[in-house]
């Protein structure tokens, strides 16, 4: 086996140098610190179940955010669209006595329309993505208030309650976590193994160059914006079904959680790099971090401030990582010869 000068096998050096290894080490370090600080509560099966429950809603937002970020865009309306569609779902069940399936599909269709509007604003009206989606978030919030008239709407459908809260393996693992894992697997395969996945990376890395090879950034953006809105709606409906009620707050306050998890997992804010495997690790780290703050007795009023700082730190590391990649690329490129 070939070894380096220091006696470390090449394959080990490659593993240690990967982004995934760094994320695993970070997760292990975080788990060790919280496990000690919480007197062994962190790794208790009941607390692990709590962490899995936390991951489900944030995980849908993470997938949508990661796909858009890799393509070079940003959606700040996912959480509010989830709140609106969750409220719409509850109202359809209560006021129209609609079966859960057509109500569910109708809400996903409404989310898809919002995704189309976001894409139109970005591609044809030429709004920056964060402005277009921030404006759409405000509109969705207003629609949620109109649906609810400012109050809460109960969700009593037995199937949705069972679907959102059911567990197996001695009442430990939520059914919905399996759905989340399937989503991560499917989207990961799309990114890594399909032509459309390669197009997302190419558009995120260099949108001008993709037009020269026949790839339409507009088409890619429409699909990704629709996808993010639909995933936001799915998350909102799942959340409301778990708590048995739709509120005007819903998952709006979780808007940035998916962004934080995706960027923690190595998805570049500038587009073109990252993957769903790293995003899943980022989700694990974020969920463990949030749960650890609770176990260590950190005041809940500090949560938003701490999550904001975590987002800034993640963006700072993303900027540093991007600078390093740029320097490495510059060194590899041949320098022009002097005439």
N, C-alpha and C positions, 0 to 999 in steps of 0.2 A: 504493500500500500504506500502510495506516494505521500510524503510528509513535508511540511514546511521546515524552514531552518530552525524553528523553535521546537520541533518535535510534535506539533499539533497536526493531526490528519487534515487533509484539505476539506473533506466532506464536513468535518466538525466546524472548521473555520467558516464554511459557507452557511451552515445552519445558524451558528452564533451571530453571523452578520446580517441575518434576515430581519425584516420588520416584524414578522410573526413571533420570532423568538423574543424580541424585546417586549412585545405585548404580553406574552406569556409570563415573562419575568416580572413585569409590572403588576400583572394580576396576582401572581403568587406573593409578591411583596406586600401588596395592599391587603390580601386575605390574611397574611401572617400578622400584620400590624393590628388589624381590626379583631382578629381572633384573640390575640393577647389582651388588647384593650377592653374587649367585651367579656372577658373571663370565659371564653370558650363557646359563646352563644352563636357567633357568626357562622360556623360550619355545622350547627345543629340542623337536622332535617327540616324542622319547622321553619327555620330562618331561610334555608335554601329554597323552600317552597315559596316563601315571601319574595325572594329575589326573582324567581322564575315568573311569579305573577307580575312583578314590576316590569319585566322584560317584554311582555306581550304587546302592550300598547306602544311603548317606545320603539320596539323592534320594527313595527310597520312604518313608523315615521323615519326610522334609520334607513330602511331599504329605499324609500322614496327619495330621501335627501341624498343618499349615496349615489343613486343612479343619475340624478340631476347634476350633482357636483362633478361627477366624472365627465359628464357631457359638457360641463362649463357653465351651467346655469344654477339658479337658486330659487327656491320656493318658500316664501315666508307666510303662505296661507294654509299650509297643510293642517295645522292644528285647528284653526278656526273653521275650515271646511269640514273637518271631522266633527266639530261641535255642532255646526249647522245641520249636517246630514244625520247625526245622532238624534238631534231634536226632531227633525223631519220624520225619521223612522218611528219615534215614539208617538208623534201626533197621528201618523197614518194608522198605527195600530189602535190607538185609543178612539180617535174621532171617526175614522172610516171603517173600523173593525176589519181592516185589511189583514190577510194572511201574511205571516212574516216574510215569506219568500218574495212575492211581488213587491212588497214594501222595501225589502232589502235591495232588490235589483233597481227599483225606481230611485232610491237614494244614491246608488253607485252611478246611475245614469246622470243624475243631477250633478254629482261630483265631476264626472267626465266633461260635462258642459263647461263647468268652471275651469277645468284644465285647458279646454280649447280656447276659452276667452283669454286666459293667461298667455297662452302661446301666441294668439293673435296680437295681443298688446306688445309682446316682446319682439315678434318677427315683422309685423306690418306697421304698427304704430311707432315702433322703435323705442319703446320705454325700456329702461334698464330693468332686469328681471326683479330686483329687490323692490323697486318702486311699483311695478305692475302687480306683483303678488301681495305687497303690503296693502295696496289699495283694495285688492280683491278680498283680503282678510277682513277689512273693515266692512265691506258690503256683506260678506257671509255672516259676520257677527250681527249685523242689523237684521238680516233675514232670520237668524236663529231667534232673536227677540220677537220678531213678528209671529213666528210659528208658536212660540210659547206664551206670548203676551206677558213676558217677564217672570213667569213662574216655572216650577218644575213639573215634569210630565212623567208619571210612573210607567215602567215597563214590566208587565206581568206575564208576557208570553212564556209558557213553560219551556218550550224548546230553546229559545234564545237564552233564557236563564241557565238552563242545563248546559248548553253549548259553551257559554262564556265562563261558567264557574265549575264545571265538572272536572274531576281528577281521577287518576288511576294510580297503580302501584302503591297500595296502602294509603290512598288519599293524599299522595305527596306531589305527583307530577300533574299539572293541569293539562287537559286535553288540548287546549288552545296553544300550548307551547309546541306541540307536535306540528300544528298548522304553521306556526312561525318558523320552525326549522325547515319545513317543506318550502316555504316561501324563500328563505335564504338560499336553500339548495337550488331551487329553480332559477332564481335571479342570478345566482352565482354562475350557474352553467350558461345562462344566456350571455353574461358578460364574457366568460372565458372561452366558450366553445362555439359561438354562433357568429354569423356575418354581421348581424345587427349589433352584437356586443363590440365587435371590432370597430364598427362605425361610431359607436358612442365614444370610444377612446380616441379615435382619430379626430372627431369633431371637437372634443374637449381639449385635445392637444394643439390642434391647428385648424380652426374652422375655415380659414381662407384656402388652405391647401386642399381640403377635402372636396371643394367644388371643382377643382381641376381634375379629380379622379372620378367624378360623377356621383359623389355622395351629396345628398341634400341636407344641410344642417337644419333647415326648417322642418323637414319631415321628422327627423330625429327628435327635435325639440317638442313637436306636437305630441309625439308618443310619450315622451318622458314627463311632460307637464300633465297630461291626462293620467298617466300612471301614478304620479305623486298625489294628485287630488283623490283618485279612487282609493289608494292606500290610506290616505287620511280619513276618508269616509268610513272605510272598514274599521280603522282603529277607533273612531268615534262611536260607531255602533257597538263594537265589542265592549268598550269602556262603559257605556250606558247600560248595556245588558248585564254587566257584572255588578254594577251598583244599583240596578233595578230602577233607575230613574235617569231622565235627561235633564240637564241643567243648562243655563245660559253660559256657564263657564266651561263645562265639558272638559275637553282636552286642550283648550286654547293655551293654558299655562305650560303645556308640554311642547310647545312649538319648537323651541330651540334644543330640546333634549335629543331629537334625532340627529340634528346637525352636530352637536357635541360628540355623540357616539361615533358618527361616521368619520369626523375629522380625527378623533382620538385613534380610530382604527387605521389611519394612514391615507384616507381619501383626501386628495388635494383640493383645497378651496379654489385653486386656479384651474382645475380640470385636467383630464387626460391621464390621471394616475389613481391607483387604489383598487380595491376589490371588495367583494362581499364577505370574504373570509376575514379580512382585517376589520371590516365594519362590524361583524358579529363579535369579534374580540373587543372592539371598542364599546359595543353595547354591554357586554359582560362587565367590563371595567367600570363603565358609568353606573350600571345598576348596583354593582358591589360597593362603589363609592357612595352612592346615595343611601343605600342601606346601612353602610358603615357609619355615616354621619348620625343617623338615627340611633344606632346602637351605642355610639360613644357619647350620646347626650347633647349633640350640637343643637342649639335652639333652632326650631323650624323657621323662624323669621329670617335666619341667615341663609336659608337654602337657595333662594333666588340669587343672592349676591355671590354665593360660592359657586353656583352653576355658571353665572356670568363670568367669574374669574377663570373657571375651568375652560370655558369657551375661548377666552382671550389667550390663555396658555396654549390651548390646542392650536389656535391660529398662529401663534408665535412659533411653535415647533414646526408647523406646516410651512411657514415662510422660511425658516432656517433650512428645512429639508429641501425646499425648492431651490434655494440659493446654492446648496451643495451640489444638487443635481445639475444645475446650470454650469457650475465651475467644472464638474467632471466632463460634461458634454463639450465645453469649450476647449478643454485640454485634449480631448480625443480628436477634435476637428483639425485637419491639416491647415497649417498657416500658409497664406498666399506667398508665393515666391516673389522676391524683388526682381524687378525688370533689370 
